[in-house]
């Protein structure tokens, strides 16, 4: 396998140019990498072309042009990754030996292990490298990246991770990056609910939520979620940075993984019901901080 290269000498394919993928691909292009992209949104592709990225007609076409370089997947869920990897334009089969697929979205742990095995049979490599930090982190190139896979492949991909994030951690073998992301999402989902409940209680008791939040930021309850999502809740600003539908999807995956390991996680299971209700009300495209909106409705 090739050694570590500078980002300027890299060819990187990028599939998935949504809220996260678009700023991530831009950051890689601006850092000097050759970027090949595939997306279904024509307007996004036009913007990518203006940024100097090369447009591909299909995942398979992209794979053939990448050669032994990198392909980053930033897709919505496990099913979307499966369609790209195993679908009619199967990505893995079209790659040259030595290419590295980096799945930076949130995918199932067992699916990830299967894709890593399939890649190995084809002479390629698979890294699961999901991220935390939301759209703000993607734009600012200060994502937290948690990586599973072979350590030598992780080291080869370090120039890519250094462009995209401020903290990158090698966790262990395939699937452990995704397991770490699910652990992260449990904390995020439950903490968002806790902040929403706390501000709802304070408001009902006659306290001004904005003052309560400011006070709590100086104490033991301080957190990034109280700081950022708490402000969104108070401002009623729910344009998506991280969608409620994405939060629901990750909580479902976490519950599924717990069940596979015969674990009972009651706080997680109760939290799942909240996100399910968000989607039932048609609020899946709102920011996940809009859980506060649900509490407001429930407590009227």
N, C-alpha and C positions, 0 to 999 in steps of 0.2 A: 504493500500500500504506500502511496505517496506520502511524503512528509508534509509538515506545515508550510503553507504558502502565504504570501501577502495577499490581502484582499484585492489588490489591483490586478493580480494574475488569475483571478477566479472567474469561472463561468457559473452562474447560479440561475436555475430555473425557479420561478415562483408561481404557485398555483393557489389562487384565493386572494383577491384584492378587495376585501371588505373593510370594515372599520379598523381592523388591526393590520391586515396584510398590505393595504395600500401605503400607509406611512412606513412600514417596515421595508417594503421593496424600494421605496424612494431613498431611504437612508442607505441601503446597500448600493444603489446606483450612484448616489452622491459621494459615497466613499471610494468609488472607482471600479466596482465590479461590473462585469458584463452581465446584464440581467435579461433573461428570457421570461416572458409571462404568458399565462393562459387565464382567461376569465370569460364569463358569458355576458358581462355587461359591456356593451359597445362604448358607452361614454367613458367608462373607466379605462378601457383599452386605448381610447384616443388620448386620454391624459397620460397614460403610461408611455405612449409613443413620443409625446412632447417632452417627456423626461429623459428620452434617449434609450428606453427599453425596447426590446425586440418582441414583436407579437407573434405568437404561435397559434396554429389553428386547432390544436387538440393537445391533450396531455401526452399522447404518444409522439406527436411531432416535436413537442418540447423535449421529451426524453431523448430522442434521437440527436437533437442539436446540442444537448448538454454534454454529451460525451461521457467522460469519467469525472465530471464535476459534481455539483450539488443540485438537489431539487428540494425546495422548501414548500411544505404544504401548510396553509393557514386556512383550514376549512371549518365549517360550522359544527360538524359532529362526526361520529364514527361512521355512520352510513355514507356521508359525503366522501370521506377518505376511501372507504371500501369501493365506491363507484369509480373513483379515479385509479385506484390500485388494481382492482379486479374487473372493472367494467369493460365495455366494448373497446375502449382505447387504452387498454391495460398499460399502466405506467412502467411497472417493474420489468415486464417482458421486453420493452423497447430500449431499456437502458444498457449502456456498455458496461462491461465488468469494471468494478472499481468505483462506480458512482455511489454517492451517498444521498439517501433520502432523509430529510429532517422534518418530522411531523411536529410543528410548533403549535398546533391546536390541541384541544382536549379530546382524546380518544380513549376507547376502552382498553384496559390493561391487558386482558387476554387477547384481544384483537391485535394489539401492538406486538405481543410476543409472536403471534402467528405471522405477521407481516415481516418481522425481523428474520424469522426462519425462512420465509419465502424469498426474501432478498438475498440471504446467504446462499441459497441454492442457485440463484442466478448470478452469483459472483459480485453482488452489491452489498451495501451496508445500510442499516436503518438506525436512526437515532430518534428516540422520543424526547422532545425538548419543549414541552409546554411552557407557557409564560404567565407571569402575573404582573400587573401594572396597568392593565386596561389601555384604552386608546391614548390616554395622556402619556403613559409610559412608552407606547409604540411611537408616538410622534416625537417625543423627547429622547428616544434611543436610550432609555434607562429602565428597560424591562428587567425583571428577575427571571432567570432562565434555569430550569431544573432538568437535567439531562440523564437519560438512561440509554444504555448500549455499551459497545466495546470502548474501553478507555482510549485506545489508540485512535479510534475513529473520532471520538470526542475531541482529542487533542488536534486532530487534523482540521476539525470544524471551528476551532477557537477563534480564528480571525473573523468568522461570520458572527459568532456570538458577541464578540467584543464590539462590533459595530452596532448591534441591536440592543444590547443590554448593559447595565451597570454592575449586575451581579450574576455570575454564571457558576453553577455548582454541578459537579459530576456526582450523581447519586449512586449509581450502580448499574447492574445489567438491564437488559431491555424490559420495559414496563415499569421500572422504578421511578422514572421521571413522571409518568402519568399518575402513578400512585401518589407521588408527592404533590402533584397538582390537585388531586382530589382531596388530599388532606388540607391543602391551602383553601380550597373552595368550601370545605366544611366550615372552617374558621370564618371565612368571608360571609357565607350565607347566614350563619348563626349570629354573627356580630351585627350584620345589617338589621336582622330582626330585633336584636337586643337594643340597638340604637333607636329603631323605630318605636319599640315599646316604651323605652325610657322617655323619649321626647313626647310621646302621646300621653303618658302618665303625668309628666310635668305640666303639659298644656291643660289637661283636664283638671289638675289641681290648682290652676290659676297662675302658674309660672310662665314667663315668656321663654319659648323654646330656644331662641337665639342666645339669650343670656345664660340659660342652663347649659347649652353646648359650650359656650366660652368658658364657663366655670369648670366644667368637667374636663376640658382640655388641659387644665392645669393640675389635674389630679391623677389618681391611679387608673381611672377609666379612660384616659387618653389613648387614642389609636388613630391610625390613618383613616379608618372608616368613619369614626366620629368626626374627624377633621373634614374630610372631603365629602363623603356621602351624607354626613349630618348636615352640612351646609346646603347640599342639594335638596334635602328634605325640607329644610326651613324655607328655602327660596322657592320651592315647588318647581325646580328646574330639572326635568326628567328626560331631556334629549339624551339618547343612548350613548354612553361611553362603554358600558358593559350592559348588554340587554338582559332583562328579566328572563327571557326565554333561554338564554345561554346559562344563566344561573340555575334554572330549573333542570336543564339538561345535565349539568355537572352534578347536581345533587342526586338526580336519578342514577347516574353512573356510580356515585359514591355509595348509595344504598345497595345497588347491585353488587358492588365489590364486597361490601360488608356481608351480604347474604352468601356470597360465594365462600367466604371464610367463616360462615356461621357465627357472625358477630351481631349482637343486638346493640344498636346505637340509638337510644330513644330520642335524644335531642335532634339528631339528624332526621329521623323518621317524622317527627312532628314538624320540623322545618320544611320538609318536602311538601306538606299539605298547603303551606302558605304560598309557595311558588306555583303549585298547581292551581290555586285559586286565582293568582295573578293572570295565568294564561286563560282560565275559564272566563275571566272578565274582559279578555281581549287586550290585555296590557303587556303582552310579551315583548313588544318592541320598545317599551319604555326602559329607561335606565333601571338597574336593579335597586337603586335607592328609592324608586317609586313604591317599594313595599310600604313605605310610610303612608302613601295614599290609601293603600288597602286598610291599614289600621285606622286611618281617619274615617273611612267609610263604615268600618265595623263598629266604631265607638260613637257614632253620631246619635 
